[in-house]
């Protein structure tokens, strides 16, 4: 690179450096402490997870796993000493689709578990929801002729779906808190 090429490149580099410096203050990490001293994690810990409705399925296992994951992820695993300001009301539904069927036996060899969670974040005192949304997750698993192996594979798929649903819900609520669309004092 010659000296003349360096001089021609200098305005471009200067423009990039100036733009980066100007935009540097526009971004704030999601879990950073805000200027008023609160953090998103403190606000998440102030959410009470209501009992989850199992929706359209007689088996409440997915609802149980999702509730357990949400409770853990929102509180950070710490005991709940934070006063609760919000209640998270959730309902989950699951469906199972056979994805691979053995043509000689007619038995399903693989399945896809799909989970859907509809959630609302409402103030504990009551009133209109401050945030609502929907989370979707799916997990494939093998069905084998061995009964207990097939049951364990289905249960593991439910745990994976519940974990994914809980993480989506937590992330969406945290993003709302970080974006200050939900006021901490409400």
N, C-alpha and C positions, 0 to 999 in steps of 0.2 A: 504494500500500500504506500503510495507516494504522499508527499506533503500536501499536494493540491487535493488529493482525494480526502485526506483527513480534514482539511479546511471545509470542503463541501459537505462533509458528514457532520460537522460540528453543530450547525443549526438544528438538525434533526435530533441529535442526542440531547441538546439543550431543551428542545420542545418536550421530549419524553420525560426528562428529569423534572421540568416545571409542572407537567401534567400529573406526574406521580406525586409530587409534593402537594399539589392542590387537592388531589383526591385522597390523600393519606388520612385526613381527618373525617372522611365520610363513612368509613367503615368502623363498626364496633363489634368485637367478638360476641357471639350469642350469650355466652355464659359469663361475660364480664360484669363487674359491679357498676351499676348505673350511677349517675351523678348524685341522686338522692340517697345512695347508700344501700339500695336493695339489689339483690341479684335474681336472675331468672330461676336459679336453683331454690332460693327461698320462696319464691312465688309458686314454683311447682310443688314444694313441700306443703304449701297451704291448701292443697287440693285433696278433698276426701273422695275416695273411690267408692261409689255406691255399688250395691250388689248388682251384678251384671245379669241381665235377662238372657236366657239361652236361645231366645228367638224361635226359629222354626224346627228345632231338632229336639227330640226327646232326651238326647244325651247331653247333659250340662257340662261335660268335661272341658270343651273349648271355652265356655264362659268362665269356668273356674280358673283355668290356666291364664286366660287373658286378664282376669281381675287380679290374680296373684302377681303377674308380670307388671301390670300398671302400678299396683301399690308399691312394688319394689323400685321401679324406675322413677316414679314421681318423688318418693321419699329419699331416694339415694341409699336405701338400705338402713337408714337410721330410724330409731324409734320416733314415733310421731309426737313431738312436743310442740310443734309449730301450730298456732291457732289456725283452724280451718276457715278459710274465706270462701272457697268454692267447692262445689260438688260435681263430680264427673259422672254423668248418667250415660250408660252404654248398653247397647244390645248387640249381640253377635248372632250371625247366621253362618251355617256351614253347608256345603254341598260336596258330594263325592261323585266324580266322573271316572268311569273305567276308560283308561287310555289305551291299554294293550289287552287284547283278548286272544287267547290261544284258540285257533280255529279247529283243532282236532278235539279238544276237550270242552270248549265253550266257556272255560273259566277265565276270569280276569286275572292277568298277571301283574298289572300295574294300575295305579289309581292316582288321581289328582284331587287333593283336598283343597277346596277354596273357602276362605273365610272372609266375611264382611262384617265390619263393626261400624255402627252409626253411633256417634257420641255428641253429647251436649255438655258444655261447661256453664253451670248456673251458679249464681251467688247462693251462699248457704241460707241467707235471710229470705230467699225467694225472689221471684221476679223473672224477667226475660233472660234467656240464655245470652251470655256474653260471647260465646263462640260455639260453633257446631261444625261437624264435618263427618267424613266417611273415610274409612281405611280399608284397603283390600290387600289380601295376601294369599299365596297358594304354595303348596308343597306336594311334590310327587313322592310316592312310596311304592314298594313292591308288595304284591300279595302272593304269598306262597301257600302251598298245600298244608304247611305246618301251621296249625291253628294259632298257637301262642306267638310264633314269630310274626304272623300276619297282624295279630292284635297289637303287638309291641310296635311294629312298623307304623300302624295307623295312629297309635298314641304319640309316637315320636313326631309324626307329621303334624298332629294337633299342637304339640308343644312348639314346634317351629313356626306354625302359623300364628299362634298366640303371641309369641315373642315378637314377630314381625309387626303384628297389629299394634301391640303395646308401644313399640318403638316409634311407629308412624304417628300414633296419637300424641305421645310425649313430644316428639320433635315439632309437630304442628302447633301444639299449645305453647311450647317454648318459643317458637318463632313469633307467635302472636304477642307473648309477653315482651320479648326483646324488641319487637317493633312498636311497642307501647300502644297497641291497638286495644289492649285490655288494661285498664288502669289498676294499679296495685291497691289503691285505696277504696275501690268499689266494694 
